[in-house]
Amino acid sequence: MDRRSFLKAAGVTSLLAPVLIKEVLAAKERSLVVVAEGADYAAITKRAINAIGGMRKYVKPGDVVVVKPNMGWDRSSELAANTHPLVVRAVVEECLAAGAKKVKVFDRTCNDARRCYVNSGIEGALKGMKGVECKQIEQERFKKVSLNGRFLKEWELYDEALSANVFINVPVAKHHGLSKLTLGLKNIMGVMGGNRGYIHRSIDVALADINAHLKSHLTVIDATRILTAHGPQGGNIADVKILHKVIASADIVAADAFATTLFGLKPADIPVTVAAYKRGLGEMYLERIKVVRV
C-alpha cells in the first residue's frame, strides 16, 4: 500500500471509529428485562426487582416515591382490568425497605374512584402500611405543563407525580380496543388531567409526548393474569389468561416490547411502542434486549 492509499484508509477508519465504538457499547449495554414466574405473586415481584438491580438502585433513603398502578376500573382483581394488589404491595414494600420516606399510590380512574380503589383490592392491600398514602386523585392538583411534543404542546399532569423523586410504573398487561394493548407506556394516562379522549386522535404520538416528559424510573408489569380481549375494562373471566409472570425493567419500551409477546404479537404491532422507540425512549427490538428469567 502506498502512502496516499494508507492515509486515505486511515482517514476512513478514524471517521468510522466513533460509530463502531457506539455500536460496541450498545451491544454491551443492552436493555435488561427480567421475567419472574411463580404462583406467589409477592415473591415473584420482589424476585424480579432484585434481579433488575434491587430497589436500592432506584430509591434512595428519604425519597418520595410514586407507585402508579392501573386501578381505573370497578373490577375485582381476577378480571385482570387492574394491577394485582399483591404486586402493588410488594413494590411498595421494596420501596420502604430501600428507605423511601413516603410512597404515594394513585390513579385517575375511569369508573367511580371510590369503588375502583376498593374493588381493585389495592386500597385494602396497602391499608395500615406506615409511610404509604393511597388516596384518590384531587382535581385541583393537576398542573398545566409545557411539553413541546409532536402532538401535545402542553397538558395537565398530576403534580404529585411530577414532584416525586422516583416514579415507578406498575401496569397490568391487557388488551385495549384502540391501542391494541395497554402496558407501561399507556399506563401514564393515569396522571393526565383534562379531556383524555382528545389524545385518541393520535394516541401513540401523544403518549410518547407524555412519557418523554415524565419518565418511569422502573417499570414493573403485572402479567400474573392478562386480559386477552374486551379491554381495557373487561368483565368476563373467559377473557383472562393466567400466566403467573411479573416483568421488570428500567427501560419502559423494552418492558412493553417483551410483554407484547405474551399476546402473540410483535412490538412493531403496537403503535405506542413504535412511537416511543422512535422518540428514543427505549429499545423495542427483542434481539437487542437481554431477557433474564428468574
C-alpha positions as a Markdown table, in Angstrom:
| # | Residue | x | y | z |
|---|---|---|---|---|
| 1 | Met | 0.0 | 0.0 | 0.0 |
| 2 | Asp | 1.4 | 3.4 | -1.0 |
| 3 | Arg | 1.4 | 6.4 | 1.4 |
| 4 | Arg | -1.6 | 8.0 | -0.2 |
| 5 | Ser | -3.7 | 4.8 | 0.0 |
| 6 | Phe | -2.7 | 4.3 | 3.6 |
| 7 | Leu | -3.6 | 7.8 | 4.7 |
| 8 | Lys | -6.9 | 7.5 | 2.9 |
| 9 | Ala | -7.7 | 4.2 | 4.6 |
| 10 | Ala | -6.6 | 5.6 | 8.0 |
| 11 | Gly | -8.9 | 8.6 | 7.4 |
| 12 | Val | -11.9 | 6.4 | 6.8 |
| 13 | Thr | -11.1 | 4.3 | 9.8 |
| 14 | Ser | -10.9 | 7.4 | 12.0 |
| 15 | Leu | -14.2 | 8.6 | 10.8 |
| 16 | Leu | -15.9 | 5.2 | 11.4 |
| 17 | Ala | -14.3 | 4.8 | 14.8 |
| 18 | Pro | -17.0 | 6.7 | 16.8 |
| 19 | Val | -19.7 | 4.8 | 15.0 |
| 20 | Leu | -18.0 | 1.4 | 15.7 |
| 21 | Ile | -17.4 | 2.3 | 19.4 |
| 22 | Lys | -21.0 | 3.3 | 19.7 |
| 23 | Glu | -22.2 | 0.0 | 18.3 |
| 24 | Val | -19.9 | -2.0 | 20.6 |
| 25 | Leu | -21.1 | -0.1 | 23.6 |
| 26 | Ala | -24.7 | -0.6 | 22.6 |
| 27 | Ala | -24.2 | -4.3 | 22.2 |
| 28 | Lys | -22.6 | -4.4 | 25.7 |
| 29 | Glu | -25.3 | -2.3 | 27.3 |
| 30 | Arg | -28.4 | -4.0 | 26.0 |
| 31 | Ser | -31.6 | -3.1 | 27.8 |
| 32 | Leu | -32.3 | -5.6 | 30.6 |
| 33 | Val | -35.8 | -7.2 | 31.1 |
| 34 | Val | -36.3 | -9.6 | 33.9 |
| 35 | Val | -39.2 | -12.1 | 33.9 |
| 36 | Ala | -40.1 | -13.8 | 37.1 |
| 37 | Glu | -42.6 | -16.6 | 37.3 |
| 38 | Gly | -44.5 | -18.4 | 40.1 |
| 39 | Ala | -47.7 | -18.6 | 42.0 |
| 40 | Asp | -46.6 | -16.4 | 44.9 |
| 41 | Tyr | -47.2 | -13.0 | 43.3 |
| 42 | Ala | -45.5 | -11.0 | 46.1 |
| 43 | Ala | -42.4 | -13.3 | 45.9 |
| 44 | Ile | -42.0 | -13.1 | 42.1 |
| 45 | Thr | -42.4 | -9.4 | 42.1 |
| 46 | Lys | -39.6 | -9.0 | 44.6 |
| 47 | Arg | -37.5 | -11.5 | 42.8 |
| 48 | Ala | -37.9 | -9.5 | 39.5 |
| 49 | Ile | -37.0 | -6.3 | 41.3 |
| 50 | Asn | -33.9 | -7.9 | 42.9 |
| 51 | Ala | -32.8 | -9.3 | 39.5 |
| 52 | Ile | -33.0 | -5.9 | 37.9 |
| 53 | Gly | -30.6 | -4.5 | 40.4 |
| 54 | Gly | -32.7 | -4.2 | 43.6 |
| 55 | Met | -34.9 | -1.3 | 44.6 |
| 56 | Arg | -32.0 | 0.5 | 46.3 |
| 57 | Lys | -30.7 | 1.1 | 42.7 |
| 58 | Tyr | -33.7 | 3.3 | 42.1 |
| 59 | Val | -34.9 | 4.5 | 45.6 |
| 60 | Lys | -32.6 | 6.3 | 48.0 |
| 61 | Pro | -33.2 | 7.0 | 51.7 |
| 62 | Gly | -35.6 | 9.9 | 52.2 |
| 63 | Asp | -37.1 | 9.7 | 48.7 |
| 64 | Val | -40.7 | 10.4 | 48.0 |
| 65 | Val | -41.9 | 7.7 | 45.6 |
| 66 | Val | -44.9 | 7.4 | 43.4 |
| 67 | Val | -46.1 | 3.9 | 42.6 |
| 68 | Lys | -48.6 | 4.1 | 39.7 |
| 69 | Pro | -50.7 | 1.0 | 39.2 |
| 70 | Asn | -53.7 | 0.6 | 37.0 |
| 71 | Met | -56.8 | 0.8 | 39.2 |
| 72 | Gly | -59.0 | 2.6 | 36.8 |
| 73 | Trp | -61.9 | 0.1 | 36.7 |
| 74 | Asp | -64.5 | -1.1 | 39.1 |
| 75 | Arg | -63.4 | -4.7 | 38.7 |
| 76 | Ser | -62.1 | -7.4 | 41.1 |
| 77 | Ser | -58.5 | -8.5 | 40.7 |
| 78 | Glu | -59.2 | -11.8 | 39.0 |
| 79 | Leu | -60.7 | -10.0 | 36.0 |
| 80 | Ala | -57.3 | -8.5 | 35.0 |
| 81 | Ala | -58.5 | -5.0 | 34.4 |
| 82 | Asn | -56.4 | -3.6 | 37.2 |
| 83 | Thr | -52.9 | -4.3 | 38.6 |
| 84 | His | -53.0 | -7.2 | 41.1 |
| 85 | Pro | -52.9 | -5.8 | 44.7 |
| 86 | Leu | -50.2 | -8.3 | 45.8 |
| 87 | Val | -47.9 | -7.0 | 43.0 |
| 88 | Val | -48.6 | -3.4 | 44.1 |
| 89 | Arg | -48.0 | -4.1 | 47.8 |
| 90 | Ala | -44.7 | -6.0 | 47.0 |
| 91 | Val | -43.4 | -3.0 | 45.0 |
| 92 | Val | -44.4 | -0.6 | 47.8 |
| 93 | Glu | -42.7 | -2.9 | 50.4 |
| 94 | Glu | -39.5 | -2.8 | 48.4 |
| 95 | Cys | -39.6 | 1.0 | 48.2 |
| 96 | Leu | -40.0 | 1.2 | 52.0 |
| 97 | Ala | -37.2 | -1.3 | 52.6 |
| 98 | Ala | -35.0 | 0.8 | 50.4 |
| 99 | Gly | -35.6 | 3.8 | 52.7 |
| 100 | Ala | -38.4 | 5.7 | 51.0 |
| 101 | Lys | -39.8 | 8.5 | 53.2 |
| 102 | Lys | -43.2 | 8.2 | 51.6 |
| 103 | Val | -44.8 | 6.1 | 49.0 |
| 104 | Lys | -47.8 | 7.5 | 47.2 |
| 105 | Val | -50.2 | 5.3 | 45.2 |
| 106 | Phe | -52.9 | 6.8 | 43.0 |
| 107 | Asp | -54.6 | 6.6 | 39.6 |
| 108 | Arg | -57.1 | 8.8 | 37.7 |
| 109 | Thr | -59.9 | 6.3 | 37.4 |
| 110 | Cys | -62.4 | 5.8 | 34.6 |
| 111 | Asn | -65.2 | 4.4 | 36.8 |
| 112 | Asp | -66.2 | 5.8 | 40.2 |
| 113 | Ala | -62.9 | 6.3 | 42.1 |
| 114 | Arg | -64.1 | 5.1 | 45.5 |
| 115 | Arg | -65.4 | 1.8 | 44.0 |
| 116 | Cys | -62.2 | 1.4 | 41.9 |
| 117 | Tyr | -59.9 | 1.8 | 44.8 |
| 118 | Val | -61.9 | -0.6 | 47.0 |
| 119 | Asn | -62.9 | -3.3 | 44.5 |
| 120 | Ser | -59.5 | -3.4 | 42.8 |
| 121 | Gly | -58.2 | -4.6 | 46.2 |
| 122 | Ile | -55.3 | -2.2 | 46.1 |
| 123 | Glu | -56.6 | 0.2 | 48.8 |
| 124 | Gly | -57.1 | -2.7 | 51.1 |
| 125 | Ala | -53.8 | -4.3 | 50.4 |
| 126 | Leu | -52.0 | -1.1 | 51.4 |
| 127 | Lys | -54.1 | -0.2 | 54.4 |
| 128 | Gly | -52.2 | 0.3 | 57.6 |
| 129 | Met | -48.8 | 0.5 | 56.0 |
| 130 | Lys | -46.7 | 3.2 | 57.6 |
| 131 | Gly | -45.4 | 5.8 | 55.2 |
| 132 | Val | -47.8 | 4.8 | 52.5 |
| 133 | Glu | -50.5 | 7.1 | 51.1 |
| 134 | Cys | -53.2 | 5.6 | 48.8 |
| 135 | Lys | -55.7 | 8.4 | 48.1 |
| 136 | Gln | -57.9 | 9.4 | 45.3 |
| 137 | Ile | -56.9 | 12.0 | 42.7 |
| 138 | Glu | -57.6 | 15.6 | 43.7 |
| 139 | Gln | -58.6 | 17.6 | 40.6 |
| 140 | Glu | -57.1 | 20.8 | 41.8 |
| 141 | Arg | -53.6 | 19.2 | 41.9 |
| 142 | Phe | -53.3 | 18.9 | 38.1 |
| 143 | Lys | -50.8 | 21.3 | 36.8 |
| 144 | Lys | -50.5 | 22.6 | 33.2 |
| 145 | Val | -47.1 | 21.6 | 31.8 |
| 146 | Ser | -45.3 | 22.7 | 28.7 |
| 147 | Leu | -44.4 | 19.5 | 26.7 |
| 148 | Asn | -43.4 | 20.9 | 23.3 |
| 149 | Gly | -44.4 | 17.5 | 22.0 |
| 150 | Arg | -45.1 | 16.4 | 18.5 |
| 151 | Phe | -48.8 | 16.2 | 19.2 |
| 152 | Leu | -49.3 | 17.7 | 22.6 |
| 153 | Lys | -47.7 | 21.1 | 23.2 |
| 154 | Glu | -49.0 | 21.2 | 26.8 |
| 155 | Trp | -51.2 | 19.2 | 29.1 |
| 156 | Glu | -52.3 | 19.0 | 32.7 |
| 157 | Leu | -50.3 | 16.4 | 34.7 |
| 158 | Tyr | -50.7 | 15.4 | 38.3 |
| 159 | Asp | -48.3 | 17.4 | 40.4 |
| 160 | Glu | -47.5 | 14.6 | 42.9 |
| 161 | Ala | -46.2 | 12.6 | 40.0 |
| 162 | Leu | -44.1 | 15.5 | 38.8 |
| 163 | Ser | -42.6 | 16.3 | 42.2 |
| 164 | Ala | -41.8 | 12.8 | 43.3 |
| 165 | Asn | -38.1 | 11.7 | 43.5 |
| 166 | Val | -38.9 | 8.4 | 41.9 |
| 167 | Phe | -41.8 | 7.3 | 39.6 |
| 168 | Ile | -42.5 | 3.6 | 39.4 |
| 169 | Asn | -44.9 | 2.4 | 36.7 |
| 170 | Val | -46.9 | -0.7 | 37.6 |
| 171 | Pro | -49.4 | -1.6 | 34.9 |
| 172 | Val | -51.4 | -4.7 | 34.3 |
| 173 | Ala | -50.8 | -6.3 | 30.9 |
| 174 | Lys | -54.1 | -6.3 | 28.9 |
| 175 | His | -55.9 | -5.9 | 25.6 |
| 176 | His | -57.1 | -2.5 | 24.6 |
| 177 | Gly | -59.7 | -1.8 | 21.9 |
| 178 | Leu | -58.0 | 1.3 | 20.5 |
| 179 | Ser | -54.2 | 0.8 | 21.1 |
| 180 | Lys | -54.3 | -3.0 | 20.9 |
| 181 | Leu | -52.6 | -3.3 | 24.2 |
| 182 | Thr | -52.2 | -1.2 | 27.3 |
| 183 | Leu | -48.9 | -1.6 | 29.2 |
| 184 | Gly | -46.4 | 0.7 | 30.8 |
| 185 | Leu | -46.4 | 3.5 | 28.2 |
| 186 | Lys | -50.2 | 3.8 | 28.2 |
| 187 | Asn | -50.5 | 3.5 | 32.0 |
| 188 | Ile | -49.1 | 7.0 | 32.1 |
| 189 | Met | -52.6 | 8.2 | 31.2 |
| 190 | Gly | -53.5 | 7.8 | 34.9 |
| 191 | Val | -51.6 | 11.0 | 35.7 |
| 192 | Met | -53.1 | 13.1 | 32.9 |
| 193 | Gly | -55.9 | 15.6 | 33.6 |
| 194 | Gly | -58.2 | 17.3 | 31.2 |
| 195 | Asn | -60.2 | 15.6 | 28.4 |
| 196 | Arg | -58.1 | 12.5 | 27.8 |
| 197 | Gly | -60.4 | 11.5 | 25.0 |
| 198 | Tyr | -58.7 | 14.2 | 22.9 |
| 199 | Ile | -55.4 | 12.3 | 22.6 |
| 200 | His | -57.2 | 9.4 | 20.9 |
| 201 | Arg | -56.8 | 11.4 | 17.7 |
| 202 | Ser | -53.1 | 10.5 | 17.8 |
| 203 | Ile | -52.7 | 8.4 | 20.9 |
| 204 | Asp | -49.4 | 6.8 | 20.0 |
| 205 | Val | -47.6 | 10.2 | 19.5 |
| 206 | Ala | -49.4 | 11.8 | 22.4 |
| 207 | Leu | -48.3 | 9.1 | 24.8 |
| 208 | Ala | -44.8 | 9.4 | 23.6 |
| 209 | Asp | -45.0 | 13.1 | 24.3 |
| 210 | Ile | -46.1 | 12.4 | 27.9 |
| 211 | Asn | -43.6 | 9.7 | 28.5 |
| 212 | Ala | -40.8 | 11.9 | 27.2 |
| 213 | His | -41.6 | 14.4 | 29.9 |
| 214 | Leu | -42.5 | 12.1 | 32.8 |
| 215 | Lys | -40.1 | 9.2 | 32.7 |
| 216 | Ser | -40.6 | 6.0 | 34.6 |
| 217 | His | -37.5 | 5.1 | 36.6 |
| 218 | Leu | -38.7 | 1.5 | 36.9 |
| 219 | Thr | -41.5 | -0.4 | 35.1 |
| 220 | Val | -43.0 | -3.5 | 36.7 |
| 221 | Ile | -45.6 | -5.1 | 34.5 |
| 222 | Asp | -48.2 | -7.4 | 36.2 |
| 223 | Ala | -48.7 | -10.4 | 33.9 |
| 224 | Thr | -49.9 | -12.7 | 36.7 |
| 225 | Arg | -53.0 | -12.9 | 34.6 |
| 226 | Ile | -53.6 | -11.0 | 31.4 |
| 227 | Leu | -56.8 | -9.7 | 29.8 |
| 228 | Thr | -56.8 | -11.0 | 26.2 |
| 229 | Ala | -60.0 | -9.4 | 24.8 |
| 230 | His | -62.6 | -6.7 | 25.5 |
| 231 | Gly | -60.1 | -4.4 | 27.2 |
| 232 | Pro | -59.4 | -2.1 | 28.8 |
| 233 | Gln | -62.4 | -2.7 | 31.1 |
| 234 | Gly | -63.0 | -6.4 | 30.6 |
| 235 | Gly | -65.5 | -8.1 | 32.9 |
| 236 | Asn | -65.6 | -11.7 | 31.6 |
| 237 | Ile | -63.4 | -14.3 | 33.3 |
| 238 | Ala | -63.3 | -16.1 | 30.0 |
| 239 | Asp | -61.1 | -13.3 | 28.6 |
| 240 | Val | -58.5 | -13.8 | 31.3 |
| 241 | Lys | -55.4 | -16.0 | 30.9 |
| 242 | Ile | -53.3 | -17.0 | 33.9 |
| 243 | Leu | -49.6 | -16.6 | 33.3 |
| 244 | His | -48.1 | -16.2 | 36.8 |
| 245 | Lys | -45.5 | -13.7 | 35.5 |
| 246 | Val | -44.1 | -10.3 | 36.5 |
| 247 | Ile | -41.8 | -8.3 | 34.2 |
| 248 | Ala | -39.4 | -5.6 | 35.4 |
| 249 | Ser | -37.1 | -3.2 | 33.5 |
| 250 | Ala | -35.7 | 0.3 | 33.8 |
| 251 | Asp | -36.4 | 0.6 | 30.1 |
| 252 | Ile | -40.2 | 1.1 | 29.7 |
| 253 | Val | -40.1 | 0.4 | 26.0 |
| 254 | Ala | -38.2 | -2.8 | 26.4 |
| 255 | Ala | -40.6 | -4.0 | 29.1 |
| 256 | Asp | -43.6 | -3.2 | 26.9 |
| 257 | Ala | -41.9 | -4.9 | 23.9 |
| 258 | Phe | -41.4 | -8.1 | 25.8 |
| 259 | Ala | -44.9 | -8.1 | 27.3 |
| 260 | Thr | -46.3 | -7.8 | 23.8 |
| 261 | Thr | -45.1 | -11.3 | 23.0 |
| 262 | Leu | -47.4 | -12.7 | 25.8 |
| 263 | Phe | -50.3 | -11.8 | 23.5 |
| 264 | Gly | -48.8 | -13.5 | 20.4 |
| 265 | Leu | -47.9 | -10.0 | 19.0 |
| 266 | Lys | -44.7 | -8.3 | 18.0 |
| 267 | Pro | -43.6 | -4.9 | 19.4 |
| 268 | Ala | -43.9 | -3.4 | 15.9 |
| 269 | Asp | -47.6 | -4.3 | 16.0 |
| 270 | Ile | -48.2 | -1.7 | 18.8 |
| 271 | Pro | -48.1 | 1.9 | 17.6 |
| 272 | Val | -47.4 | 3.3 | 21.1 |
| 273 | Thr | -44.3 | 1.1 | 21.4 |
| 274 | Val | -43.1 | 2.2 | 17.9 |
| 275 | Ala | -43.6 | 5.9 | 18.6 |
| 276 | Ala | -41.8 | 5.7 | 21.9 |
| 277 | Tyr | -38.9 | 3.8 | 20.3 |
| 278 | Lys | -38.6 | 6.4 | 17.5 |
| 279 | Arg | -38.5 | 9.1 | 20.2 |
| 280 | Gly | -35.5 | 7.5 | 21.8 |
| 281 | Leu | -37.3 | 6.4 | 25.0 |
| 282 | Gly | -36.1 | 2.8 | 24.9 |
| 283 | Glu | -35.5 | -0.3 | 22.9 |
| 284 | Met | -38.2 | -2.2 | 21.1 |
| 285 | Tyr | -36.2 | -4.8 | 19.1 |
| 286 | Leu | -36.2 | -8.1 | 21.1 |
| 287 | Glu | -32.8 | -9.1 | 19.6 |
| 288 | Arg | -31.3 | -6.1 | 21.3 |
| 289 | Ile | -32.9 | -6.8 | 24.6 |
| 290 | Lys | -31.4 | -9.0 | 27.3 |
| 291 | Val | -34.1 | -11.1 | 28.8 |
| 292 | Val | -33.3 | -12.8 | 32.1 |
| 293 | Arg | -35.8 | -15.4 | 33.6 |
| 294 | Val | -35.7 | -15.9 | 37.3 |
